[in-house]
């Protein structure tokens, strides 16, 4: 049979058509029963009133096919009428919404075609149909079912695509609410609409765009991906659920060597704090686990305050030549960090211990009793702890 040429209606004797049509209720019952038996996922769906509705729909579909095949519908008997195609399409969408796969759906169609053909052909033979007519009848049955199943698969595919897009938008909206600090009730409602079960904690992870896909493949499938999060100009923000405690090591392994920055685990409604820390760390070139950079993050949390603190704390060095002030400031920094252990300070600075002794003499002359004042020592430790001393005033064109 040509795929494009119109097929002539079947020349079924009136008695044969009447016998087959009379059997349709029983055939529909058999179709549904066998589908339930052979495709377990349909057992609940076909139970009760829904089952009766489906049996009726199968009977109507078979009757429509019989009318089409015998020429009563006045159209190509291989082509289902528009309502039948639309019904099959909507069936596919409904199956996707119910969580059943196209495998189950196509199995149901194959079973329906097999059971229907066996029953109708048996009655056709009983009514005296010849072999050629039976062969043409079989071809029409299976071509018709192919058309309907293709429409259902299209509906299933379209529904999955639509559902996926809708859910993705809802997940993105949820991430937006979390980062915007929306009220807890608003965030919880957004999570429910997105069908996303709230975890105990969320961890903000910033990763390069090129690394986002492999990272996502290695972490929780329930991870949220934020779209255009505030303050992030380069990279992708992921909000990873329940990566706290011992699970954090697994997250960090997934991020290793991928240029990512991981904030701390926070209560899921407070993930914005995790993001803000990760963002600050990344802005300072700190990668990996932000928990390893806490001291530097604290010291650089307020850059202007740190600059003012350094200027005040290191004021006794302001009148010295820039090179001398820089050496003394670095010596004082290492001295404070190593708690005055001269040999260790010398090793860290790659100088002789006598050089350290000489420089400390200069420092005590410049600072006087300040080096014995706990408050002053704290200020110096903070001022120098984040790194080398700032440029000398003469180096930036200002006076001391």
N, C-alpha and C positions, 0 to 999 in steps of 0.2 A: 504494500500500500504506500503510495507517495505521501511524503510529509506535508505537501502543499496542496495537492488536489483534493477536492471535496469528496467525501465518502458517501456513497448511496445508502439510504436507510435500509435496514434489514427487512427482508420479505418474510416476516414471521406470520404464520397462519393465525387467525384471530383466536383460535382455541389455544394455541401455544402461548400467545401473549397473555391471554386471560388466566391460564394456569400459573404462569410465572408471577403475574401481578398478584394473584391471590395468595401466593406463598411469601410475599415480601415481608409481612410482619414476623413470620417465623424465621426468615433469613436474617432480618435485622437482629432478632434475639440471639441467634447463633453467632453472628459477627461479634456482638458485644461480649458474649460469654467466652468466646475463644480468645479475644483480646485480653480480657481480665485474667484468663488462665495463663496465657503465654507472655504477657507484659505486666509483671507485678506492680509496676508503678501506677497502673491505671485502676487497681482494685478499689482504692478509696474514692477516686474521682468518679467512678461509674456507679457508686453505691447510692441507694435511696432514690430520692426524687430526681437527682441529677442523672442517674442511670436511666430512668424512664425517659427523660428529655433526650438523652443521647440515642436511645433506641428509636425514638420517634424521628429524630433527625436522620439517622441512618436509613430508615424506611423511606422517608421523603426523598433522600438523595438517590436511592435505588429506583424509586418510582420515576424520578425526573430523568434518570439515565435511560430507563426503559422507554419512556415517551420520546426521548431524543433519538435513541437508536432505531426506533420504528418509524421515525419521520413525523411524529405528532407535533414536535416542537418547531418543525419547519426550518431546521438549521443543520449544519454539518454535525453528524452524530458523534464525531470524535471530540468535539469542542464543548466543554461544559458551559452552561448558560452563565451569564454574568453573576446572578445571585449565588450560584454554586461556587464560583471562583472566589467571590467576596467572602462567602461563608468559610471556605477552606483557608483563605488568607487570615481571617480573624481567628480561626481555630489555632493557626500557628502562633499568632501573637499571644493568645490566651495560654498556650502551652509554655511559651517562654516566661510569661508572668508567673506560671505555676512552678517554674523551676525544672520542668522536664526538658530533656534534650531532643534534638531532631532524630536521634537514633530511636527513641521510644515512639515518636510520632510516625516515622517511616515504617517501623515495625507494625504499628497499628494499621497503616494503610495496606501493607503487604498482606497482613492477615485478612483484612476486610475484602481485598480483591480475591484472595484464594477461597475464602469461605463463600463469598457471594457467587463466584463463578461456578464452584462445585455444585451449589444448590440450584442455580438457574440452569446450568447445562443439564443436570439430571432431569429436571422438569421438562427441558426442551427435548431431550431424547425421548422422554415418556410421551411427549406430544407429537413425536414423529419428525423432528427436524433432521434434515440431511447433514452430511459431514461438512459440506462447503459452508452452509449457513452457520453451523456451530463454530467453525474456524473463524468466520468473519465476526461472529458474536464475541468470541474470546478476544480477538484483537481489539475490538471496540472497548470491551470491559477494561483491559489493562492499559490501553492508551488513555482512556477517560480517567482512570485512577492516577496515572502518571501526571496528568495535567493538574488534578486536584492536589496531589502531594507536592508538586512543584510550587503551587500557590501557597500551601501551608509552610513550606520551608522558607519561602520569601517572607511571609508574615513573621515567622520565628526570628529570622535574621534581622528584620527591620525592628522588631520589638526589643531584641537584645541590644542593638545599636542605640535605639532611643533611650532605653532604660539605662544603659551605660553612660550616655551623655548626661541624662538628667541626674543620675546619682553622682557623677563626677562634679557637676556644678554644685550639688548640695554639699559634697565634701569640701569643695573649695570655699563655699560660703561658711561652713563650719570653721575652717582654718582661719578665715578672716575674722570671725567673731572672737575666736580664741586670742588672736594677736591684737585685736582692737580693745580687749578688756571689756567686752559686752557683759551685761548682767548674767549671772549663773543660769537663771531661768531661760534666757534667750539662747545661751549656748547649749543647754540641755535639750531644748526643743529642736535646735538645728541638728544635733547629733541624732535625735530620734527620727527626724525626717530623712536623714541621710542613711538610716539603718546602720549606724555606726555605734558599737557598744563602747561606752566610755571606759578607758583603762584607769588604773590607779595613778599612773604618772605619764608624762610626756617629756621627751628630751628633744631639744632643738638641735638639728644638725645642718650645717651649711656646707655644701659640697659644690665643686665645679660642675657646670652643666654637663660637660662631657662625661663626668663620672656618675651622674645621677642614676642612670639606668642600671649599671652593675651594682651600685650600692642598694638600690631598691630591690634587686633580685636576691640580695643576701640578708635583708632584714625583714621585719614583720610585714606581712601583706596588708595589715591594717594601718600602715603608716600614711599620714596625711601629707600632701604636697601643697604648700602655700603658693598662691599666685600673686606676684608683685608685692611681697611683704614690705612694710615700711622700712626704709633705710638700707635695703639690700640692692646694690647696683649691679653686682656681679655674682653669679652663683645661684644655686637652687636651695630653698629651705624645706627640710623634711622634719616632720614632727613624729617622732618614733615612740610608740606606746610601750610602756612597761619595760624599759631598758634600765631599771634601777637595780641596786644591790649587785648580786653576783652576775646578773644578766648584762651589766654594763660592759664587762670584759668582752662578751660576745659582740656587742655593738662596736666596740673599739677595734676588734679584730677585723670586722667587716669594713671599717673605715681606713685601716692601715694602708699607707702608701697611696692614698687617693686624694691627698690635699684637702681633707675635710676638717671642720672644726665642730666639736661636740660640746654643747652647753651642759649644764647639770640637769639631772632628772628632777622634775618638779611636779607637784599635784597637777593633774591634767588641766584644771581650770586656771592654773597659774603658769602655763607654759610660756607666756610672754616674757617672764623673768629669765627663763632659760635662753630664749632667743636673744634678748638684749645682751646677755653675757657673751654668747657666741658671737654676736655681731661686733661687740667691743673688742673681743680677742682677735677676730679676723682683721679688724681695722688696724690692729697693731702688729699684724703679721704672725700671730700666734696660731699654729695649727694643732690638730690632734685634740687631746683631752684638756678642756679648760681647767679642770681640777688641778692640773699640774702647773698652772700659771696663776694661781690665786694671788700670790704676793705681788706679782707684777701688775695684775689687773687692779688690785687695791691701790697700789702706788700711783697708777696712771689713770685712776677713775676720774680725777679732776685735774687735767693738765695745767690749767692756769694756777690752781692752788699749789701744785707741785713746783711750778716755776717760781712762784713767789716764795715758797719755802726754801728752795735752793738758794735764791738770791739772798734771803735773810740769813740762813744758816751759814753760808760760805762768805759772808761779808768780810770777815777778817783776811781773806785772801785777795780781796778786790784790788789792793794797791800793788800787788806783786806782778812781775812780768808774766804774760800769759802762759809761756811754757813752764815756768816754775809753779804757777798756781795749778796748772793741770796735773803736774807730777805729784804735787802735795795732796791734791784732792783725791787722786786715784790711790795714793798710799793710805790716806785716811779711810777711804772706803773699804779697802781690803783689810786694814787694821781693825776696823769695827766689825766686819763680817767674820774675821778669824779670831776675834776676841783677844787681840794683842799678842798673839803667838808670833814672835819676831821671825823665827826660822821659817815658819809656814808663810808668813807675809812675804819674806824675801823670795821664797821659791815661787810663789804666785806671781810676783812682779818681775821675776828673772833678774834680781839684783842681789848684791852682797848684803848680809845682815847688817853690816856697818852702815850701808847706805840707808837702810830702813831706820836705823838708830838716829842717823843725822837728820833725816827728813822729819822724823817724829819730834826731834828737838826743835826744828823750825815751826812745826805745827803747834807745839806747846807754847812757843813764844808768841805765835800769832793769836791763838785762841785763849791762852791764859787758863783761868780756872774753869772755863766753859767745858773743857774735856772731862772735868770731874763732876759736872752737873748732870744728873740723870735726864732732866728735861731736854737739855741741850744735846746730849748724846742721842736721845731718841729722835730729835729733829734732824741731826746730822745723818743718823742711820736711814731715816726715811728719805731725806734729800738725796743721799748718795746710793741708796739701796737699789733703785730702779736702773742704775747704769752710771756711766761716766758723768762727770760734772758738766754743766752747760757751758757754752762758749764764754770766754772771758769778755767783760764789757768792751775792752778795746777791740776785740775781734768782730764785734757787731756794730762798731761805730758809735758807741755811747761812752759817756764818762762814768767813772765809778760812783 
